[in-house]
Each structure stands twice: as structure tokens, then as C-alpha cells.
Amino acid sequence: MFTGIIEETGILKRVERGPRSLKLAVQARTVLQDVRPGDSIAVNGVCLTVTSYTQHAFTADVMPETFFSTALAGLNIGSKVNLERAMAAGGRFGGHFVTGHVDGTGTVCLKQRMENAVYMTISVPSSLSAFLIPKGSVALDGTSLTVFGAVGGQLTVSLVPHTQQHTILPEKKIGDAVNIECDILAKYMAGLFRNGEWAEKETGMMTLLKEHDFI
């Protein structure tokens, strides 16, 4: 489990490419302070398992499912990446529940500076639109953000100065890909209505809530 609060940006130092897999070596500092093989580190929002480490870098494998469902395959040597260690049990929870299981990728289609903020609009797959609502949470390349707008297959977020200074998002250009992880609570609720007994009911929302003693 992660929070979406990026600890540092690392640099991709080596990429070993298979037909449908990767082995990455990432230069880092902060996330290596207490690292052990088997630990989880989110790389651009993707939960990866540390296979080995040195004083200055760690390695991780990217399996076929991750290869195809995230933007990691588009990284090259020298690419900067957002890094976050798995949340410690007694740590502060500054962002939102982020699992590191990316739902899909989007494309940057608009960037605009507005006073001290940067507005960024991302085109998203239609399959994810239902999980994105204004003032809801989303993780873009592992960064916990508030959805500023969600309409017409696009979402807009506002990058505060801290996010501009400590993540790779401000360096994204029009046409660049980003990893998207929707709010896990929204996904669970959608699953309940789609697959549970509620999906068979034809009553209105208020009736439904009364039947289950929520109101």
C-alpha cells in the first residue's frame, strides 16, 4: 500500500528488454535507506519488487501484464521516475489509498499555468471514466492528486508548487503517457453494483440505501 506522496525522483540507469518484459535498474537515494530484497517500491505508480540493490540503485523486474498495462515499457535510460516506498504501518497518511496496481494509461493533451498552479488535462480510456469524479482522488504516475474536472473522456488536475518541484509530472509534454490508478473505493463500489445482488435490483438509489439500513 502506498500514499501517492512521492519521496524522490530517480533516474533509470539500465533497461534490459525482453519481448514482453523488462529488468530495470533505478538510481535513487532516499528509498534505499532501509531497502531489502523483496521490498515494494512504486516506480511511476507501479508497485515493483526489489530484486537487488547497491548503495546507489535498485533493480526490479517488470512482468508481461505490467509491460502491457502500464507506460513503463516506454522508459529509456536517463528517464526520470517517481519513487515511493510502501507505507510503513506507523507512518503519516498524507495522500490517499494507492495500491500500485495501475488501471491503464492516459495521454497528456493540455498543460496550462494558472498563477502558482499548473493545470494538466489527461485523456483517459472510456473504461476508467466512471471512476473519476470532481474532487475525487486519482494517482498519476504514482502521484496522489485531486480530480479538478472530469468530462468527455478527459480528467484535469491542478499541480501545486510542491508537486511541481518534487515529481516528474511538470516535465511531461503533450502526447506523453501517464500511468493512471483510480480510487480503489470507487472501484469497489462499482464492483458491488455490477456483480453483487444490488445489480439485480431495479429500485432507485434511495430505496436501495434504505433496504440495506444505510439511511
C-alpha positions as CSV (number, residue, x, y, z in Angstrom):
1,M,0.0,0.0,0.0
2,F,1.2,3.5,-0.9
3,T,0.0,7.0,-0.3
4,G,0.8,8.8,-3.5
5,I,3.2,11.2,-1.8
6,I,6.4,10.9,-3.9
7,E,9.6,10.6,-1.8
8,E,12.0,11.4,-4.6
9,T,12.6,11.2,-8.3
10,G,15.1,8.5,-9.5
11,I,16.9,8.0,-12.8
12,L,16.7,4.9,-15.0
13,K,20.3,3.7,-15.3
14,R,19.8,0.4,-17.1
15,V,17.0,-1.3,-19.1
16,E,17.1,-5.0,-20.1
17,R,14.3,-5.6,-22.6
18,G,12.6,-8.9,-23.3
19,P,9.8,-9.4,-25.9
20,R,7.2,-8.8,-23.1
21,S,9.2,-8.0,-20.0
22,L,11.8,-5.6,-18.5
23,K,14.5,-5.6,-15.9
24,L,15.1,-2.1,-14.6
25,A,18.0,-0.5,-12.6
26,V,17.0,2.7,-11.0
27,Q,19.4,5.2,-9.4
28,A,18.0,6.5,-6.1
29,R,18.9,7.7,-2.7
30,T,16.0,8.2,-0.2
31,V,14.2,4.9,-1.0
32,L,17.4,2.9,-0.5
33,Q,17.8,4.0,3.1
34,D,16.3,0.8,4.6
35,V,15.7,-1.3,1.5
36,R,15.8,-5.1,1.4
37,P,15.3,-7.6,-1.4
38,G,11.5,-8.3,-1.6
39,D,10.5,-4.8,-0.6
40,S,7.9,-2.9,-2.7
41,I,8.8,0.4,-4.4
42,A,6.3,2.2,-6.6
43,V,8.0,3.3,-9.8
44,N,5.8,5.9,-11.6
45,G,3.0,4.4,-9.6
46,V,3.7,0.8,-10.5
47,C,4.3,-1.5,-7.5
48,L,7.6,-3.3,-8.2
49,T,9.6,-5.8,-6.1
50,V,13.2,-5.1,-5.3
51,T,15.4,-7.9,-6.6
52,S,18.8,-6.5,-5.7
53,Y,20.3,-3.2,-4.6
54,T,23.6,-1.3,-4.2
55,Q,24.4,1.9,-2.4
56,H,23.1,3.9,-5.3
57,A,20.5,1.9,-7.2
58,F,18.0,-1.0,-7.1
59,T,16.8,-3.4,-9.7
60,A,13.2,-4.7,-10.3
61,D,11.5,-7.0,-12.8
62,V,8.5,-6.0,-15.0
63,M,6.3,-8.9,-15.9
64,P,4.2,-9.2,-19.1
65,E,0.9,-7.9,-17.5
66,T,2.7,-4.8,-16.2
67,F,4.6,-4.4,-19.5
68,F,1.3,-4.1,-21.4
69,S,-0.9,-2.3,-19.0
70,T,1.5,0.5,-17.9
71,A,3.7,3.0,-19.5
72,L,6.9,1.5,-18.1
73,A,7.8,0.0,-21.5
74,G,8.2,3.5,-22.9
75,L,11.0,4.4,-20.4
76,N,14.6,4.8,-21.6
77,I,18.0,5.1,-20.0
78,G,18.1,8.5,-18.4
79,S,14.3,8.7,-17.9
80,K,13.3,10.3,-14.5
81,V,10.8,8.3,-12.4
82,N,8.7,9.0,-9.4
83,L,9.6,6.7,-6.4
84,E,7.8,5.9,-3.2
85,R,8.4,3.1,-0.7
86,A,5.5,1.0,0.6
87,M,3.8,2.8,3.5
88,A,5.1,2.0,7.0
89,A,2.4,0.9,9.5
90,G,3.0,3.8,11.8
91,G,3.6,6.4,9.0
92,R,1.6,9.5,8.2
93,F,-1.1,9.1,5.6
94,G,-0.8,12.3,3.5
95,G,-2.3,11.2,0.2
96,H,-4.9,8.5,-0.4
97,F,-5.1,4.7,-0.7
98,V,-2.8,3.8,-3.6
99,T,-2.2,0.2,-4.3
100,G,0.4,0.4,-7.1
101,H,-1.9,-1.6,-9.4
102,V,-2.3,0.7,-12.5
103,D,-5.7,0.6,-14.2
104,G,-4.4,2.0,-17.5
105,T,-2.6,4.8,-19.2
106,G,-3.6,8.2,-20.4
107,T,-2.1,10.9,-22.6
108,V,-1.3,14.4,-21.7
109,C,-3.4,16.6,-24.0
110,L,-3.2,20.1,-22.4
111,K,-1.0,22.0,-19.9
112,Q,-1.7,25.5,-18.7
113,R,-0.1,27.6,-16.0
114,M,-2.6,29.4,-13.7
115,E,-1.0,31.6,-11.1
116,N,1.1,29.3,-8.9
117,A,-0.6,26.1,-10.3
118,V,-0.2,24.1,-13.4
119,Y,-3.4,22.6,-14.9
120,M,-2.9,19.3,-16.7
121,T,-5.5,17.6,-18.7
122,I,-5.2,13.9,-19.5
123,S,-7.2,11.8,-22.0
124,V,-8.3,8.6,-20.3
125,P,-9.7,5.3,-21.6
126,S,-13.5,5.1,-21.6
127,S,-13.4,2.2,-19.2
128,L,-12.0,4.4,-16.5
129,S,-14.3,7.4,-16.8
130,A,-16.8,6.1,-14.3
131,F,-14.2,6.0,-11.5
132,L,-13.3,9.7,-12.0
133,I,-15.4,12.4,-10.4
134,P,-14.6,16.1,-9.5
135,K,-12.9,16.3,-6.1
136,G,-12.2,12.6,-6.1
137,S,-8.8,11.1,-5.9
138,V,-6.5,9.7,-8.7
139,A,-2.9,8.7,-8.9
140,L,-1.0,9.9,-12.0
141,D,2.5,8.2,-12.3
142,G,2.0,7.4,-8.6
143,T,1.3,11.0,-7.5
144,S,-1.8,11.5,-5.4
145,L,-3.9,14.2,-6.9
146,T,-7.4,15.6,-6.7
147,V,-9.6,15.5,-9.8
148,F,-10.2,19.1,-10.8
149,G,-12.6,18.2,-13.7
150,A,-13.8,15.0,-15.4
151,V,-15.7,15.3,-18.6
152,G,-15.7,13.9,-22.2
153,G,-13.1,11.2,-21.6
154,Q,-10.7,13.7,-20.0
155,L,-9.6,14.5,-16.5
156,T,-7.9,17.7,-15.3
157,V,-5.7,18.0,-12.2
158,S,-4.0,21.0,-10.7
159,L,-0.4,20.7,-9.7
160,V,0.5,22.7,-6.6
161,P,4.1,24.1,-6.3
162,H,5.3,21.2,-4.2
163,T,4.2,18.7,-6.8
164,Q,5.8,20.8,-9.5
165,Q,9.1,20.7,-7.6
166,H,9.2,17.1,-6.4
167,T,7.6,14.9,-9.1
168,I,8.2,14.3,-12.8
169,L,4.7,15.5,-13.8
170,P,5.7,19.1,-14.7
171,E,8.2,17.7,-17.2
172,K,5.5,15.8,-19.1
173,K,4.9,17.1,-22.6
174,I,1.8,17.0,-24.8
175,G,1.5,13.4,-26.1
176,D,3.4,11.8,-23.2
177,A,1.8,8.8,-21.5
178,V,1.0,8.7,-17.8
179,N,0.0,5.7,-15.5
180,I,-3.5,6.0,-14.1
181,E,-4.7,4.4,-10.9
182,C,-8.3,5.2,-10.0
183,D,-9.5,5.5,-6.4
184,I,-9.8,2.0,-5.0
185,L,-13.0,2.9,-3.1
186,A,-14.7,3.9,-6.4
187,K,-13.7,0.6,-8.0
188,Y,-15.0,-1.5,-5.1
189,M,-18.3,0.4,-5.2
190,A,-18.6,-0.1,-8.9
191,G,-17.9,-3.8,-8.4
192,L,-20.6,-4.2,-5.8
193,F,-23.2,-2.7,-8.1
194,R,-22.0,-4.6,-11.1
195,N,-21.5,-8.0,-9.7
196,G,-23.4,-8.2,-6.4
197,E,-27.1,-8.7,-5.6
198,W,-27.6,-4.9,-5.9
199,A,-27.1,-5.1,-9.7
200,E,-30.2,-7.2,-10.0
201,K,-32.4,-4.6,-8.3
202,E,-34.4,-2.0,-10.2
203,T,-35.2,0.3,-7.3
204,G,-33.9,3.8,-7.0
205,M,-30.8,4.7,-5.0
206,M,-32.7,6.0,-2.0
207,T,-34.8,2.8,-1.8
208,L,-31.7,0.8,-2.1
209,L,-29.9,2.5,0.7
210,K,-33.0,2.2,3.0
211,E,-33.2,-1.6,2.3
212,H,-29.6,-2.0,3.5
213,D,-30.1,0.2,6.5
214,F,-27.7,3.0,5.4
215,I,-30.4,5.6,5.9
